[in-house]
């Protein structure tokens, strides 16, 4: 039996589970998890969970380690743990630059700077607007 999935106007499947959902699971559990455990926590297939984890690894949001014949565990990177919060809104913008790696790198750097500025304001309080 197949489950029907919704498609957007462009014909692509509409994602119901985001990379931010994966980060939330890894944050809540606060221990290394397998792709299967992430998938079970989110109600998605192992393949979908691994695709999202691999995407997050490419962005340096998670790290992984092979712990057996076919077993791999995943956890939040130190950078992501320090950054906290969802990553999608800013880091997904990098893809808008297509093949312009220089523009993508500038965008990523500025996103990190904004995140740091925000964290400093939140940690130190906002003195004056």
C-alpha positions as CSV (number, residue, x, y, z in Angstrom):
1,X,0.0,0.0,0.0
2,X,1.4,3.4,-1.0
3,X,0.9,6.5,1.0
4,X,0.0,9.5,-1.2
5,X,2.2,12.5,-0.9
6,X,1.4,16.1,-1.8
7,X,3.2,17.8,-4.6
8,X,3.9,21.5,-5.0
9,X,3.1,23.6,-8.1
10,X,6.5,22.7,-9.4
11,X,5.7,18.9,-9.2
12,X,8.2,18.2,-6.4
13,X,7.1,16.5,-3.2
14,X,6.4,18.8,-0.4
15,X,8.7,18.2,2.6
16,X,7.0,17.7,5.9
17,X,10.1,17.1,7.9
18,X,12.8,19.7,7.8
19,X,16.5,19.7,8.8
20,X,15.5,21.9,11.7
21,X,13.4,18.9,12.9
22,X,16.4,16.7,12.8
23,X,18.4,19.2,14.8
24,X,15.6,19.4,17.3
25,X,15.8,15.6,17.8
26,X,19.5,15.6,18.2
27,X,19.3,18.5,20.7
28,X,16.5,16.9,22.7
29,X,18.2,13.5,22.9
30,X,21.7,15.0,23.6
31,X,23.4,11.7,22.7
32,X,24.7,10.2,19.4
33,X,21.9,8.6,17.4
34,X,21.7,6.3,14.4
35,X,19.9,7.4,11.3
36,X,17.2,4.8,12.1
37,X,16.7,6.4,15.6
38,X,16.4,9.8,14.0
39,X,13.9,8.5,11.4
40,X,11.8,6.7,14.1
41,X,11.7,9.9,16.2
42,X,10.5,11.9,13.3
43,X,8.2,9.3,11.7
44,X,10.2,9.2,8.4
45,X,12.1,6.5,6.6
46,X,15.7,5.7,7.4
47,X,16.7,6.9,3.9
48,X,15.0,10.3,4.4
49,X,16.7,10.6,7.8
50,X,20.1,9.8,6.3
51,X,19.6,12.3,3.5
52,X,18.8,15.0,6.0
53,X,21.7,14.0,8.2
54,X,24.1,14.0,5.2
55,X,22.9,17.5,4.2
56,X,23.5,18.7,7.7
57,X,27.0,17.2,7.7
58,X,27.8,19.1,4.5
59,X,26.9,22.3,6.3
60,X,29.0,21.3,9.3
61,X,25.9,21.1,11.6
62,X,26.4,17.5,12.6
63,X,29.3,15.0,12.8
64,X,29.3,11.3,12.4
65,X,31.3,8.2,13.4
66,X,31.2,4.7,12.1
67,X,30.8,2.4,15.1
68,X,30.3,-1.0,13.5
69,X,30.0,-2.9,10.3
70,X,27.3,-0.7,9.0
71,X,26.4,1.4,12.0
72,X,27.0,5.1,12.1
73,X,26.0,7.5,14.9
74,X,25.3,11.2,14.5
75,X,25.5,14.2,16.9
76,X,25.4,18.0,16.7
77,X,28.8,19.6,15.9
78,X,30.3,21.9,18.5
79,X,29.6,24.8,16.1
80,X,25.9,24.0,15.9
81,X,25.6,23.3,19.6
82,X,27.2,26.7,20.3
83,X,25.0,28.4,17.6
84,X,21.8,26.8,18.9
85,X,18.4,27.2,17.3
86,X,17.3,26.3,13.9
87,X,19.7,26.6,11.0
88,X,17.4,26.4,8.0
89,X,16.3,30.0,7.4
90,X,19.8,31.4,7.0
91,X,22.0,28.5,5.8
92,X,19.5,27.4,3.2
93,X,19.9,30.8,1.5
94,X,23.3,29.8,0.4
95,X,21.7,27.5,-2.3
96,X,20.2,30.6,-3.9
97,X,23.6,31.5,-5.3
98,X,23.8,28.5,-7.6
99,X,27.4,28.0,-8.7
100,X,28.7,31.2,-7.3
101,X,30.8,29.7,-4.5
102,X,32.3,33.1,-3.5
103,X,28.8,34.7,-3.0
104,X,27.7,31.6,-1.1
105,X,30.8,31.8,1.2
106,X,30.1,35.5,1.8
107,X,26.5,34.7,2.6
108,X,27.4,31.9,5.0
109,X,30.0,34.1,6.8
110,X,27.5,37.0,7.2
111,X,24.8,34.5,8.5
112,X,27.3,33.3,11.1
113,X,28.1,36.9,12.1
114,X,24.4,37.7,12.4
115,X,24.0,34.6,14.6
116,X,26.9,35.6,16.8
117,X,25.6,39.2,17.1
118,X,22.2,37.9,18.0
119,X,23.7,35.5,20.6
120,X,25.7,38.3,22.2
121,X,22.6,40.5,22.5
122,X,20.6,37.7,24.0
123,X,23.3,36.8,26.5
124,X,24.3,40.3,27.4
125,X,20.8,41.9,27.3
126,X,19.9,44.7,25.0
127,X,21.2,48.0,26.5
128,X,19.7,50.4,24.0
129,X,17.9,50.0,20.8
